[in-house]
Amino acid sequence: MALDTKLTTYTAEEKDLYEVGEMPPMGYVPAKMYAWAIRRERHGEPETSFKQEVVETPTLEPHEVLVLVMAAGVNYNGVWAGLGVPISPFDGHGAEYHIAGSDASGIVWAVGSAVKNWKVGDEVVIHCNQDDGDDEECNGGDPMYSPSQRIWGYETPDGSFAQFTRVQAQQLLPRPTHLTWEESACYTLTLATAYRMLFGHPPHELKPGMNVLVWGASGGLGTYAIQLINAAGANAIGVISDESKRDFVMGLGAKGVINRKDFTCWGQLPTVNTPEYTAWFNEARKFGKAIWDITGKGKNVDIVFEHPGESTFPVSSFVCKKGGMVVICAGTTGYNLTFDVRYIWMHQKRLQGSHFAHLKQAAAANLMMIEKRIHPFLSETFTWDEIPAAHTKMLRNEHKPGNMSVLVQAPTTGLHTLQDVIDAGK
């Protein structure tokens, strides 16, 4: 449903291109815009792959919306897009250039002819799932299983690191008005992904009293996973790699925290029945004992919230309880996963892949943010010129606990409304 937004009135000149932070007249679409573009020949680390360019402002199909981007979120898929791994985004969409960015807050600036639920001036956040909407999964099934399912800003070339972004109308969600533009921009991808991982795979939905192991507990996904687990009356056991993050994770509501650097059972599984496997097994049992110190003796975790992949998956599949689930949405440490299958078939564990969320799940997660049951925990905000540097920090795992945003049309941090933006630009 469209927001009942009161349009801010101001005067501005109609031009073909505006400087970043300069506001066009409400609803006026310039011919060109600034964007941070990736090109195939520049694939590499962010400082090389991201370059600021002037490009054409996107045009709209009937069910699409143009959003003026106030701020954008920084996610690992921007790193992947720049590197061109695990695949190049150009192998999917085939466009001349790629604009990354799969999170944003902004203002509806133009609507396609068939859009009925949103109007120019509405303040929104954007969820990143797109589909064609014309198959069985999109009409009665799960749109995430649609053959046309794709991630905006990663599998499409028109993401949020630009003054304007083009999205499907069904991607829009109302913006939590108690948050700043940069806070609103940092959470939708990771929160909705965490929501589906924990609530979207019955019968292994999160329930009160469950124990959940959360890898990367201080990062974007982990930050929201722990809050969701806590809100559901379950118990989060957070895994960190730096002791300085312990208090932050406990402050999110975790029942306990484990520092993975206290153990040496990481990487691909050694060959079974070798001395190396025995050493790994003994160390993995020590890790399991650390979990029991939090959950109680003999109480393995019901769900493992996985995303590092290669370095952690052997342990994840080992410490999950009988009949439990390891749910994974990424492979930030590598994609070649190994595990001892005896513990899967004999203990009847579920290995579940999970990928973002459909509209109903994203909307449910967003409502929790609107109702202040979940908090964004924005740790760093970067300027427009610092977009490559923000991705470099993420690539090197040098970012602070929490989530990151970059300013686009919002000229400074701490602004809540369009009027704030207009006043700050005077």
C-alpha positions as CSV (number, residue, x, y, z in Angstrom):
1,M,0.0,0.0,0.0
2,A,1.3,3.4,-0.8
3,L,2.3,5.7,2.0
4,D,0.2,8.8,2.6
5,T,3.2,11.0,2.0
6,K,3.0,14.8,2.1
7,L,5.1,16.1,-0.7
8,T,7.8,18.6,0.2
9,T,7.7,21.7,-2.0
10,Y,10.9,23.4,-3.3
11,T,12.1,24.9,-6.5
12,A,14.9,23.5,-8.7
13,E,16.1,23.9,-12.2
14,E,15.4,21.2,-14.8
15,K,18.7,19.9,-16.2
16,D,20.1,16.9,-18.0
17,L,22.5,16.0,-15.2
18,Y,22.7,16.9,-11.5
19,E,25.6,16.7,-9.2
20,V,25.5,14.1,-6.5
21,G,23.5,15.5,-3.6
22,E,21.8,18.1,-5.9
23,M,18.0,17.7,-5.9
24,P,16.0,17.8,-9.2
25,P,12.4,19.1,-9.1
26,M,10.1,16.5,-7.6
27,G,9.4,13.8,-10.1
28,Y,11.6,15.3,-12.8
29,V,13.8,12.7,-14.4
30,P,17.1,13.9,-15.9
31,A,18.5,12.3,-19.0
32,K,21.7,11.3,-17.3
33,M,23.0,10.4,-13.8
34,Y,26.2,9.6,-11.9
35,A,26.9,6.0,-11.0
36,W,29.7,3.8,-9.8
37,A,30.0,1.4,-12.7
38,I,31.8,-1.9,-13.0
39,R,33.0,-3.1,-16.5
40,R,34.1,-6.6,-17.4
41,E,37.6,-5.4,-18.4
42,R,38.1,-3.9,-14.9
43,H,37.2,-7.0,-12.8
44,G,39.4,-7.0,-9.7
45,E,39.5,-5.5,-6.2
46,P,37.0,-2.7,-5.5
47,E,39.5,0.2,-6.0
48,T,40.1,-1.1,-9.6
49,S,36.7,-2.4,-10.6
50,F,34.5,0.5,-9.3
51,K,34.7,3.7,-11.3
52,Q,32.5,6.8,-11.3
53,E,30.8,7.4,-14.6
54,V,28.0,9.4,-16.1
55,V,25.4,7.0,-17.6
56,E,21.8,7.2,-18.9
57,T,19.0,7.3,-16.4
58,P,17.0,4.1,-16.6
59,T,13.7,4.1,-18.4
60,L,10.7,2.3,-17.0
61,E,8.5,-0.6,-18.1
62,P,4.8,-0.6,-16.9
63,H,5.4,-2.3,-13.6
64,E,8.6,-0.6,-12.7
65,V,9.5,2.3,-10.5
66,L,12.4,4.8,-10.5
67,V,13.7,5.6,-7.1
68,L,15.9,8.6,-6.2
69,V,18.5,6.9,-3.9
70,M,19.2,8.7,-0.7
71,A,21.5,6.1,0.7
72,A,22.6,2.6,-0.2
73,G,23.8,-0.5,1.7
74,V,27.1,-2.3,1.4
75,N,26.9,-6.0,0.9
76,Y,29.3,-8.8,-0.1
77,N,27.7,-9.2,-3.4
78,G,29.2,-5.9,-4.4
79,V,32.6,-7.4,-3.7
80,W,31.7,-10.4,-5.8
81,A,30.4,-8.3,-8.7
82,G,33.7,-6.3,-8.7
83,L,35.9,-9.3,-8.6
84,G,33.8,-11.2,-11.1
85,V,33.7,-14.3,-8.9
86,P,32.2,-16.8,-8.4
87,I,30.8,-15.6,-11.8
88,S,30.9,-12.3,-13.6
89,P,27.5,-10.5,-13.5
90,F,28.0,-9.8,-17.2
91,D,27.6,-13.5,-17.9
92,G,24.0,-13.2,-16.6
93,H,22.6,-9.8,-17.7
94,G,25.0,-9.1,-20.6
95,A,24.8,-5.3,-20.1
96,E,27.6,-2.9,-21.1
97,Y,28.2,-1.9,-17.5
98,H,27.1,-3.1,-14.0
99,I,25.9,-0.9,-11.2
100,A,26.1,-2.8,-8.0
101,G,24.2,-2.3,-4.8
102,S,21.2,-4.4,-3.5
103,D,20.0,-2.2,-0.6
104,A,18.7,1.3,-0.7
105,S,16.5,3.9,0.9
106,G,15.0,6.6,-1.2
107,I,12.0,8.4,-2.7
108,V,9.7,7.2,-5.5
109,W,10.5,9.5,-8.4
110,A,8.6,8.1,-11.3
111,V,6.2,5.1,-11.8
112,G,5.3,2.9,-14.7
113,S,1.9,3.0,-16.3
114,A,0.7,-0.1,-14.5
115,V,1.9,0.8,-11.0
116,K,-1.1,1.5,-8.6
117,N,0.2,1.0,-5.0
118,W,3.0,3.6,-5.1
119,K,3.2,7.3,-6.0
120,V,5.8,9.9,-6.6
121,G,7.1,11.2,-3.2
122,D,6.7,7.9,-1.2
123,E,9.6,7.1,1.0
124,V,10.7,3.5,0.6
125,V,13.3,0.8,1.2
126,I,13.9,-1.8,-1.5
127,H,14.1,-5.5,-1.2
128,C,16.3,-7.1,-3.8
129,N,14.3,-10.0,-5.2
130,Q,13.0,-9.7,-8.8
131,D,11.0,-12.2,-10.9
132,D,8.8,-12.1,-14.0
133,G,5.7,-12.9,-11.9
134,D,4.1,-15.2,-14.6
135,D,4.9,-18.7,-13.6
136,E,3.4,-21.2,-11.1
137,E,5.9,-20.4,-8.3
138,C,5.1,-16.7,-8.5
139,N,1.4,-17.5,-8.4
140,G,0.7,-19.9,-5.5
141,G,4.2,-21.2,-4.9
142,D,7.4,-19.7,-3.7
143,P,8.7,-16.9,-5.9
144,M,12.3,-17.7,-4.8
145,Y,11.9,-20.9,-6.8
146,S,10.8,-19.1,-9.9
147,P,13.0,-19.8,-13.0
148,S,13.0,-16.0,-13.5
149,Q,14.2,-15.2,-9.9
150,R,17.1,-12.8,-9.8
151,I,18.8,-10.4,-7.3
152,W,18.6,-6.7,-8.2
153,G,21.9,-5.0,-8.2
154,Y,23.8,-8.3,-8.6
155,E,22.0,-10.3,-11.3
156,T,20.6,-7.1,-12.8
157,P,22.8,-4.2,-14.0
158,D,20.9,-1.4,-12.3
159,G,21.7,-1.4,-8.6
160,S,21.7,1.3,-5.9
161,F,25.2,2.9,-6.3
162,A,23.7,5.6,-8.6
163,Q,21.5,8.7,-8.2
164,F,18.6,6.8,-9.5
165,T,17.7,3.1,-9.5
166,R,15.1,1.1,-11.4
167,V,13.1,-1.6,-9.6
168,Q,10.0,-3.6,-9.8
169,A,7.1,-2.1,-7.9
170,Q,6.8,-5.2,-5.8
171,Q,10.3,-4.6,-4.4
172,L,9.2,-1.5,-2.5
173,L,8.5,-1.5,1.2
174,P,7.6,1.4,3.5
175,R,10.6,3.1,5.1
176,P,10.8,3.1,8.9
177,T,10.4,6.8,9.5
178,H,12.2,6.7,12.9
179,L,15.4,5.8,11.1
180,T,17.8,8.1,9.2
181,W,18.3,7.6,5.5
182,E,21.5,5.7,6.0
183,E,20.1,3.5,8.7
184,S,17.1,2.7,6.4
185,A,19.5,1.7,3.7
186,C,21.7,-0.8,5.5
187,Y,19.4,-3.7,6.6
188,T,16.9,-5.1,4.0
189,L,19.1,-7.6,2.2
190,T,20.7,-9.1,5.3
191,L,17.6,-9.0,7.5
192,A,15.3,-10.6,5.0
193,T,17.9,-13.2,4.2
194,A,18.2,-14.1,7.9
195,Y,14.5,-14.1,8.3
196,R,14.0,-16.7,5.5
197,M,16.9,-18.8,6.8
198,L,15.3,-19.0,10.2
199,F,11.5,-19.0,9.4
200,G,11.3,-20.1,5.8
201,H,12.1,-23.8,5.7
202,P,9.4,-25.8,7.5
203,P,9.3,-27.9,9.6
204,H,12.6,-26.5,10.8
205,E,11.3,-23.0,11.6
206,L,12.7,-21.2,14.5
207,K,10.7,-21.8,17.7
208,P,11.0,-20.7,21.3
209,G,13.6,-22.6,23.2
210,M,15.6,-23.7,20.2
211,N,19.4,-23.4,20.2
212,V,20.9,-21.8,17.1
213,L,24.6,-21.5,16.2
214,V,25.3,-18.3,14.4
215,W,28.5,-17.9,12.4
216,G,29.9,-14.4,11.8
217,A,27.8,-13.2,14.7
218,S,29.0,-9.6,14.6
219,G,28.5,-9.1,10.8
220,G,25.5,-8.0,8.9
221,L,23.7,-11.4,8.7
222,G,24.7,-12.4,12.2
223,T,23.5,-9.1,13.7
224,Y,20.0,-9.7,12.5
225,A,20.0,-13.5,13.1
226,I,20.7,-13.0,16.7
227,Q,18.0,-10.3,17.1
228,L,15.5,-12.5,15.3
229,I,16.4,-15.6,17.5
230,N,16.2,-13.5,20.6
231,A,12.8,-12.0,19.6
232,A,11.4,-15.6,19.0
233,G,12.4,-16.7,22.5
234,A,15.2,-19.0,21.2
235,N,18.9,-19.1,22.2
236,A,21.6,-17.7,19.9
237,I,25.2,-19.0,20.3
238,G,27.3,-16.5,18.4
239,V,30.7,-17.3,16.8
240,I,33.3,-14.5,16.5
241,S,36.9,-14.3,15.3
242,D,38.0,-11.3,17.4
243,E,37.6,-11.1,21.2
244,S,36.8,-7.4,20.9
245,K,33.4,-8.3,19.4
246,R,32.2,-10.4,22.3
247,D,30.4,-7.6,24.2
248,F,28.8,-6.4,21.0
249,V,27.3,-9.8,20.3
250,M,26.2,-10.4,23.8
251,G,24.5,-6.9,23.6
252,L,22.5,-8.1,20.7
253,G,20.9,-10.8,22.9
254,A,23.1,-13.8,22.4
255,K,23.0,-16.5,25.1
256,G,26.7,-17.1,24.7
257,V,29.7,-16.4,22.4
258,I,32.5,-18.6,21.2
259,N,35.8,-17.4,19.7
260,R,36.6,-19.6,16.7
261,K,40.3,-18.7,17.1
262,D,40.4,-20.9,20.2
263,F,40.1,-23.9,17.9
264,T,41.9,-25.3,14.9
265,C,39.2,-27.4,13.1
266,W,38.7,-25.1,10.1
267,G,39.0,-25.6,6.4
268,Q,38.1,-28.6,4.3
269,L,37.6,-32.0,6.1
270,P,40.7,-34.2,6.1
271,T,40.3,-37.7,4.6
272,V,38.3,-39.9,7.0
273,N,40.2,-42.4,9.1
274,T,43.6,-40.7,8.7
275,P,45.6,-39.2,11.6
276,E,44.7,-35.7,10.2
277,Y,41.0,-36.6,10.5
278,T,41.5,-37.8,14.1
279,A,43.1,-34.5,15.0
280,W,40.3,-32.6,13.3
281,F,37.6,-34.8,15.0
282,N,39.1,-34.2,18.5
283,E,39.2,-30.4,17.9
284,A,35.6,-30.4,16.5
285,R,34.5,-32.2,19.7
286,K,36.2,-29.5,21.8
287,F,34.2,-26.9,19.8
288,G,31.0,-28.9,20.5
289,K,31.9,-29.0,24.2
290,A,32.1,-25.2,24.1
291,I,28.5,-25.1,22.7
292,W,27.4,-27.5,25.5
293,D,28.9,-25.0,28.0
294,I,26.3,-22.6,26.8
295,T,23.3,-24.8,26.0
296,G,23.8,-27.6,28.6
297,K,25.6,-30.9,28.4
298,G,24.4,-33.0,25.5
299,K,22.3,-30.3,23.9
300,N,23.5,-29.8,20.4
301,V,22.1,-26.9,18.3
302,D,18.8,-27.3,16.5
303,I,19.8,-25.0,13.6
304,V,23.2,-23.9,12.3
305,F,23.1,-20.5,10.6
306,E,25.8,-20.9,8.0
307,H,27.3,-18.5,5.4
308,P,31.2,-18.8,5.6
309,G,31.0,-22.1,3.8
310,E,34.3,-23.9,3.1
311,S,36.1,-23.1,6.3
312,T,33.2,-24.0,8.7
313,F,30.9,-26.4,7.0
314,P,32.5,-29.6,8.2
315,V,32.1,-28.5,11.8
316,S,28.6,-27.1,11.2
317,S,27.4,-30.5,9.9
318,F,29.0,-32.2,12.9
319,V,27.6,-30.1,15.8
320,C,24.1,-29.9,14.5
321,K,21.7,-32.2,16.5
322,K,20.0,-35.3,15.2
323,G,17.1,-34.2,12.9
324,G,18.4,-30.6,13.0
325,M,19.2,-28.3,10.1
326,V,22.2,-26.6,8.7
327,V,20.9,-23.7,6.6
328,I,23.4,-21.9,4.3
329,C,23.1,-18.8,2.2
330,A,26.7,-18.0,1.0
331,G,30.3,-19.2,0.9
332,T,32.4,-16.2,1.9
333,T,35.4,-18.4,2.7
334,G,35.0,-20.7,-0.4
335,Y,32.6,-22.8,-2.2
336,N,34.0,-26.4,-2.0
337,L,32.1,-27.7,1.0
338,T,33.1,-31.0,2.6
339,F,31.6,-33.0,5.5
340,D,31.5,-36.5,6.9
341,V,28.3,-37.8,5.4
342,R,28.0,-40.5,8.0
343,Y,26.8,-37.9,10.5
344,I,24.2,-36.7,7.9
345,W,22.5,-39.9,7.0
346,M,22.7,-41.7,10.3
347,H,21.6,-38.6,12.3
348,Q,19.1,-37.6,9.6
349,K,20.3,-34.0,9.5
350,R,19.0,-31.5,6.9
351,L,21.3,-29.5,4.7
352,Q,19.3,-26.6,3.4
353,G,20.3,-23.9,0.9
354,S,18.6,-20.5,1.3
355,H,18.6,-17.5,-0.9
356,F,17.3,-14.0,0.1
357,A,13.5,-13.9,0.6
358,H,10.2,-13.4,-1.2
359,L,8.0,-10.3,-0.7
360,K,5.9,-11.7,2.2
361,Q,9.0,-12.7,4.1
362,A,10.8,-9.4,3.4
363,A,7.7,-7.5,4.4
364,A,7.4,-9.4,7.7
365,A,11.0,-8.7,8.5
366,N,10.6,-5.0,7.5
367,L,7.5,-4.7,9.8
368,M,9.7,-5.9,12.7
369,M,12.1,-3.0,11.9
370,I,9.1,-0.5,11.7
371,E,7.8,-1.7,15.0
372,K,11.3,-1.3,16.6
373,R,11.6,-5.0,17.5
374,I,14.8,-5.1,15.4
375,H,17.4,-2.5,15.2
376,P,19.7,-1.8,12.2
377,F,23.0,-1.5,14.1
378,L,24.6,0.7,11.5
379,S,28.3,0.7,12.3
380,E,29.8,2.9,9.5
381,T,28.5,5.4,7.0
382,F,30.7,6.3,4.0
383,T,30.4,9.2,1.5
384,W,29.6,8.7,-2.2
385,D,33.3,9.0,-3.0
386,E,34.2,6.2,-0.6
387,I,32.1,3.5,-2.2
388,P,35.1,1.5,-3.4
389,A,36.9,1.9,0.0
390,A,33.8,0.5,1.8
391,H,33.9,-2.6,-0.3
392,T,37.6,-3.0,0.2
393,K,37.0,-3.0,3.9
394,M,34.4,-5.7,3.5
395,L,36.7,-7.8,1.2
396,R,39.5,-7.7,3.8
397,N,37.1,-8.2,6.8
398,E,38.2,-4.9,8.3
399,H,34.8,-3.5,8.8
400,K,33.4,-2.8,12.2
401,P,30.6,-5.0,13.8
402,G,27.2,-4.3,12.3
403,N,26.2,-3.0,8.9
404,M,27.5,-0.3,6.5
405,S,25.9,2.3,4.4
406,V,27.0,4.9,1.9
407,L,25.4,8.3,1.2
408,V,24.1,9.0,-2.2
409,Q,21.7,12.0,-2.5
410,A,21.6,12.5,1.2
411,P,24.3,15.1,1.8
412,T,25.2,14.2,5.3
413,T,24.3,11.7,8.0
414,G,21.5,12.1,10.6
415,L,18.7,13.2,8.2
416,H,15.3,11.7,8.4
417,T,13.1,13.4,5.7
418,L,13.3,14.9,2.3
419,Q,12.8,18.3,3.9
420,D,16.0,17.6,6.0
421,V,17.8,16.9,2.8
422,I,16.6,20.1,1.1
423,D,17.5,22.2,4.2
424,A,21.0,20.6,4.5
425,G,21.6,21.4,0.8
426,K,20.9,25.1,1.1
